[in-house]
Amino acid sequence: MKVQAEVSLYPLRQNDLTKPIQQFVESLKSNNLKVKSGLMSSVISGEGSIVFQSLQDAFEHAAQKYEVVLTAKISNACPEIE
């Protein structure tokens, strides 16, 4: 099943917010997911099992280095991003 997710990663207690967010997004892209980054969130789409596993892996990787909050909205009813 194809899904689409809108995700936001919020690094806490960091002077540089860009680096953890970029690493998180790059981790998602490395799993061949379609990723469209915006100012406050990224939209990803792909096969459901890959999206969920990729979010878990990317979160765990970020959480090993930084204190973070991850929010996600996931739908199977949204069109795929291009």
C-alpha positions as CSV (number, residue, x, y, z in Angstrom):
1,M,0.0,0.0,0.0
2,K,1.3,3.5,-0.9
3,V,1.3,6.1,1.8
4,Q,2.2,9.8,2.1
5,A,3.5,11.3,5.3
6,E,4.1,14.9,6.4
7,V,6.9,14.9,9.0
8,S,8.7,17.5,11.0
9,L,11.8,17.0,13.1
10,Y,12.4,19.5,15.9
11,P,15.9,19.4,17.4
12,L,16.0,20.6,21.0
13,R,18.7,22.5,22.8
14,Q,20.8,23.0,19.6
15,N,22.4,26.2,18.3
16,D,22.4,24.8,14.8
17,L,19.0,23.4,13.8
18,T,19.9,22.8,10.1
19,K,22.4,20.0,10.5
20,P,20.1,17.5,12.4
21,I,17.2,18.2,10.0
22,Q,19.3,17.8,6.9
23,Q,20.7,14.5,8.2
24,F,17.2,13.3,8.9
25,V,15.9,14.2,5.4
26,E,19.0,12.7,3.7
27,S,18.4,9.5,5.7
28,L,14.8,9.4,4.3
29,K,16.0,10.0,0.7
30,S,18.6,7.2,0.9
31,N,15.7,4.7,1.1
32,N,14.4,5.7,-2.4
33,L,11.4,7.5,-0.9
34,K,10.0,10.6,-2.7
35,V,10.8,13.5,-0.5
36,K,9.7,17.1,-0.9
37,S,11.1,19.5,1.8
38,G,9.4,22.7,2.9
39,L,10.2,25.3,5.4
40,M,8.5,23.6,8.3
41,S,8.0,20.0,7.2
42,S,8.8,17.4,4.6
43,V,6.4,15.3,2.7
44,I,7.4,11.7,1.9
45,S,5.7,9.1,-0.1
46,G,6.3,5.5,-1.0
47,E,5.4,1.9,0.0
48,G,4.0,1.9,3.5
49,S,6.3,-0.6,5.0
50,I,9.3,1.4,3.7
51,V,8.0,4.7,4.9
52,F,7.4,3.4,8.4
53,Q,10.7,1.6,8.7
54,S,12.6,4.7,7.2
55,L,10.9,7.0,9.7
56,Q,11.9,4.7,12.6
57,D,15.5,4.4,11.3
58,A,15.9,8.1,10.7
59,F,14.4,9.0,14.1
60,E,16.7,6.6,15.9
61,H,19.7,7.9,14.1
62,A,18.8,11.5,14.9
63,A,18.0,10.6,18.5
64,Q,21.4,9.0,19.1
65,K,23.1,12.4,18.4
66,Y,20.5,14.9,19.4
67,E,17.4,15.5,21.6
68,V,14.6,15.7,19.1
69,V,10.8,15.7,18.6
70,L,9.3,14.0,15.5
71,T,5.7,14.7,14.4
72,A,4.1,12.7,11.6
73,K,0.8,12.6,9.8
74,I,0.4,9.6,7.6
75,S,-2.4,8.9,5.0
76,N,-3.2,6.3,2.5
77,A,-5.6,8.7,0.7
78,C,-3.3,11.4,-0.5
79,P,-1.9,11.5,-4.0
80,E,1.7,10.6,-4.5
81,I,4.1,13.5,-4.7
82,E,6.1,14.1,-7.8
